[in-house]
């Protein structure tokens, strides 16, 4: 429960006026949990490393993205960069006069970032030149989605803005009310064919027409319960995962749900407090919860497959598929490799002395990590399992 308590203190207690503050304890890696000696240290190779810029304030969500054999990343002080994915060579760097709080989204139209001062900015992928800037209604604390001729951003006040990728002009705005108390942050919008899926702090999920913003359907993943505002928090802060015609989403202090993408019908639910994130493969859905546990559920019916408790007490990122297993990063600075079939913790690798809060980015046999001090690394992990 320690990780959840720390997050509550850092994210709820500083909901107003957070940008630019925060202590070093939120940057430094936490003490690792006591792990069975049978779990080996990973044999890891670091291929390259780059420093982006300023430390990441708590509540900001800065993640690298891979597009066209390039890694794009941003720092809170306004630096946006592109790197060659193979060599780590810096291809360009753009310094924006903005505090970047949600980044990066990337597609053929450009590289998108959101700011603490309520702006969405789109840059050219080839040279980093600013293509346009557009004001929105509140800070952007998740990467905008770029694709299908649009840039879609979720704002802290419950808004979803769809902007024309060419001109930056607003196409539509969809808004949901924000509860009296919520976690600081929000899920990134997820583009699907002809639409976008967005999660909200009231536990609801909306599928919106990308041209008009009209709701195609809405689903209630979790219903607020309890007597206090704290007990009734059911934020949908983890990005929904889409696979084929299925969508999977989970809320804090709520449920994980398997949903039909076509009509929003809920096929199954499981009681789990999803905080780190959701991933899916052909067989299972994988989630990290607010206690630092990793669980697998059958994607067809939600049946429990396994649960890993060894990392309890660490704030974990969303899991990612890596080779024949999973990789998940933690606030203790470790990358953890987990067997997808049995949930066994196979190996651990200490990346550095800062918290890893961005989900690992997998590029073939390489893992791209970004820590809260702005260090970007490309690593590969070997295993005999």
N, C-alpha and C positions, 0 to 999 in steps of 0.2 A: 504493500500500500504506500510505501515511501515515495515512489515515483509519482503516483497520482496526487499525493499531498503536495509535493513540490510544484507540480504543474498547476494545481488549483491556486496555490499561493502566488505563483508567477503570472498566471494568465487571468484569473478572475479578479484578484485584488488590484490589478493594475490595468483594468479595462479602459480607464480614461487617462489620456495624456501620457501614454507609455513611450512613444517614439523617442529614442535617444537615451533611455535610461536602462538600468539593470546592472547588477553586480557581476563580478568575475565568477562567482559560484554558479551562475547560470551558463557560463561558457566552459569552465573547466570540466573535465570528465569526472563523473562520480566514481566513488569506490566500487569496484566490481563485486558482484555477489560471490558467495562461496560456491565454487563449482567443483564437482567431483574430479579428483585427480586423474581419472581415466579419460577425461576429455582432453585431447591433445591440443597444443598450440598449432595453428595452421602453418603450413609451409607456404609462405607468401612471397611474391615478387612485386616490388613497386616499379612501375614502368616510367612514370613521370609524376611531377608535382608542380603546382602553380599556386601563387597567392593572389587572391582576387582583390581584397581591400579590407574595409573595416569589419570589426566583429559584428555578428548578427544580433540585434536586440531581441529579447524574448517576445514571442508573439508574431514576429516576422517569419514568413515562410519562403525561403530561397532554396531552390532546387536546380541542379543542372539538367539539361535536356540534350538529347542526341538527335541530330538531323543531318542527313547527307554527309556522313562521315566526319562531322564536326560536333564538338561539345560546346554548348552555349551556357553561360552562367553569369550571375550578377551578384553584386555585393550591396550592402545597405547604404554605403556612401555614394551610390550612383554609378559605380563602375559596371559596365556590361562588356563581356569579352567572348571571343570565339577562339577555340583551340582545335588543332588537328587531333582527331581522336587517336591516331596511331602514335604520334610522336610527342604530343603535348605542346607543340609549337604554337605560340600565340599568333593568331591570324589578324586580329584587330582588337582594339579596345576603345570604347566610347565612355566618356565621363559625362553623366547627366547631372544637372543641377536639381537633384531630387533625392529623397530618401526612399529607396526601393524596398517595398515591404512584401510584395508578392511576385515571384518570378521563378523560372522563365517559362513562357509558352512559346512554341516555335512551330512554324509550318512554312509552306511555300510563299506565303504572303509576307513573312517577316518574323522577327523576334519581339515578343510582347512582354512588358513588365508593368506591374501596378505599383503605385506609390502611396506613402502614408498621407500625402496631401491630396488624395482623391483624384489621381490622374491615371490614365492608361496611355502608354507610350509604345509605339511600334517602330522598330529599327530594321534596316535592310540587313538580310542575313550575310550578304557578301562583303560589306564594308562597315557596317555599324552606323551608317548615317540615319538620323531621325527622319522617318517618313511622315509621322504626324503625332500629335498629342491631343487627347480629348479628356475633358473634365468629367468626373462622375460624382455621385452624391456622397461618397464616404471612402475611407481608406480601403485598399485592396490587399487582402492578407492571404491570397492564394494565387498560383500562376494562372493568368488568363489562358483560355483555350483559343487556338488559332487553326482555322481550316474552313473549307467550303465557302471561301470568300468573306469570312467573318472573323472578328475577334470578340470573344465573349468573356466578360469579367463579372465576378461576384463581388459585391461590396459588403462592408461590415454592417451596414444598416438594413440588410436583407434584400438588396437590389441585385438584379441580373441585367446587365447592360449588353446588348448586341450592337456592335459597331461595324460599319462597312470597312473591310480590310484595305480597300484601295484609298478611300477618302478620309476614313476616321469618323464619318458622320454617324450619328446614332440612328439605328433602325427601330429599336423598340426598347422598352424598359418593363421588366416584370418585378414586382416587389411583394415580399412577405413581411409581416410584422415580426419584430425581434422580441423575444421574451424579456422580462425584467432583469434576469440574470442568465448569462451564458458564458461558455468558454470563449476566450479570446482567440479568434481564428474562424475559418470556415472551409468547407470543401471546395475544391476547384470544380468548375463546370466541366462536364464531359460531353464532347461532341459525338453524336451518333448520326446515322444517315438521315439528313433532312431535319435534324433536330438537335436539342441540347438537353441534358439532364442536370438538374441542380438540386442540391440538398440544403435544408434550412435548419435553423436553431430550434424549431418547434417539433423536430422529428419527422417532418414531412419531406417528400421527394416529388419534384415536378418535372415532367417531360414537356418541353416547349417547342413549338414549331419555329424553326430557325429563321423563316422569312417574316413571320408576323408576331411571334412571341406568344401566340395563343396556346393555352395548355392543351396538350393532347390527352394527358391523364395526370392525376395526382394520387399518390399513395402515402398512407400513414405507416411509417416504419415502426415508430414507438409513440406511445401516448404518455404525456407527463403524469407522474404519480407522486404522491407525498403531500405533506402539509406545508413545507417550506419551499421557497424559490430554489434553494440549493438542491433539495431532493427531487424537484421537478425538472431539472435540467436534462434534456434529451437531445443535445446538439448532434446534428449530423455533420461532423467535422472531417471524417475520413472520406476520401474520394470514392465514389461508387466505382465498382469494377464491372465491365461489360465483356461478355464472351458469347459470341453467336447471338441467339435471341434471348439470352438471359442477362439479368442485371442483379448485382448483389450490393447491398448497402447496409451499414450498421450505425448505430447511434451510441453516444455516451450514456451510461446508466439505462440502457434500453435493450434493443434487440438487433440481431442480424437477420436479414430477410432475403430470400430468393424471390425475384420478381420477374414476370414476363415483360420483356421490353416492349412488345407490341401494344399491350393494353394496360399495363400497370397492375395486373392481378398478382397478388401475393401468393406464392406457391407454398412457402413454409417460413417459419420463424424459429429462432433460437434465442434464449435469454443470455446475452453476453454484452458487456460494456465495452464497445469498440472505441478505441482511442488512437492507436497507432495507424491502422489501415487495413485494407482488404486486398487480397490477390486471389487469382483463380487459375486453374489449369483444366485439363479435360475431365478430371475426376472430382477434384475437391475445391473448396473455398478455404482460404487461409486468412486468419485474422490475428492481430495483436490487440490485447485488451489493456485496460487501465491499470492492471496489476503487473504488467510485464510478462504475461503468459502468451504463448503462441498456440493456436488451436486450428485443427483441420476438421471440416464438415463436408459430408457428401453433398456435392452441388445439386443433385437431383432431388433430395428429400430433407437435407439438413441434418442427417444422422451424424452423431459424433464419431470421428475417425480416430483422433488422438489429441492429447494436450501436453505441451511441454511447460513444466513449471520451474525448470532450473534457472531461468533468467528473472524470476519474480523479484520485483523491487527496482528493476531497470526500466527507464522509459524507452520503449522500442519504436522504431519506425515501421512503416508498412513492410511486409515481407516481399521479396522479389524472387522469381525463379532464376536459378543459377545452375547450369549444367543439369544434373539429375536431382538436385536438391533445392533448398531455399537459402537465401541469404537475408539476414536482418541486421540492422545497425542499432547501436544503443547509446544511451547517455553516458555510459562508462567508457566510451571510445573504442569499443570492440565491434568487429564484424563477426557474426555468428553463422556458421553453416549448419543447416538442419536437414535431416533426411525427410523427403516428402512422403515416403511410404509409412515410416514408423514414428516420425517426430523426434528421432534421436538427435541430440546435440553432438555433432560430429567433430567440430573443431572451432577454435576461436582465434582471432587475430587482433592484437591491439594496434590500431591505426595511428593514434597520437594521444596527446594529453588534453584534447578538447572534446566536447560533446559532439556526437554524430546525430544530428536531428533531421537531415535530409534522407529520404529513402535512397538506398543504393541504386545506381543506374547501371544496368547490365549491358555490356557491349561485347558480344561473343563470349570469350573466356575472361574478359576483363570486367572489373567492378570499379565504377567511378563513385568516389565518396566526396562529400563536402562537409566540413565541420563548421562549428559556429564561429571559429576564428578566420574563416574564409580560405581555408586550405583545401584545394582541389587535388585529388590524387587518382591515379589509375593503378589498380592492383589486380593481380591474379592469384588465386588460391589453389594449391594442389591438394589432392586427397588420395588416400589409398582405399577409400571406401567405395 
